[in-house]
Amino acid sequence: MKRPLATLLLVAAGCGGHASNAATQPQPPAGEAWLTQQQVKNANLVVKDVADQDVGGAVVTSGKVTFDDLRVSHVFSPVTGRVVRIEAQPGQRVKKGAALAVIESPDVGNAFSDLAKAHADLEAAERDYKRQKELFDAHAASQKDYEQSLDAFRNLVDLGGTGHTI
């Protein structure tokens, strides 16, 4: 690979010359340093015209590659489980609410099972309440049985917040 390479090396030489030489040579302007031919030779400097030169394509250095903390979001699952499928790839832009991964979770399975059992318990308590009410209204059941079924049904309705009106 050819790149223009321009290198300028200025070496400020100490007072190695004689006072008489300084008077005969022109003085450099402020902010510049001039080297004599002898100083260039003593410093083993090579002076070349600016030109295209081959340079290496790799720069060897040490460092650490990390994420930009301002552009990274940490995502956590609300349940434990095993990731079975990844829906979004690292670096992909996603919108809020988009699926990132599919997780098989025993916790979620247990929650659905508990929900189904709660619905079944509610339906059973509602049936028992209605049956006890009919029997009580027909004077075929005790008030105690009717009130127990009513309390059981109300407790389940209050827990579930199903909107049933009793």
JOURHU-V481993 format. One record per pair of residues at least 12 apart in sequence whose C-alpha atoms are under 7 Angstrom apart, sorted by the first residue. I is the first residue (numbers start at 1). GAP is how many residues later the second one is. If there is no record, write none. Layout:
i = <I,I>
gap = <GAP,GAP>
//
This chain:
i = <1,1,2,2,2,2,3,3,3,3,4,4,4,5,5,5,5,6,10,12,79,79,80,80,81,81,81,81,82,82,82,83,83,83,83,84,84,84,85,85,86,86,86,87,87,87,88,88,122,122,125,125,125,126,128,129,129,129,129,132,132,132,133>
gap = <53,54,50,51,52,53,49,50,51,52,47,48,49,45,46,47,48,44,23,21,26,28,25,27,22,23,24,25,21,22,23,18,19,20,21,18,19,20,16,17,14,15,16,12,13,14,12,13,31,34,24,27,28,27,21,17,20,21,24,13,14,17,13>
//
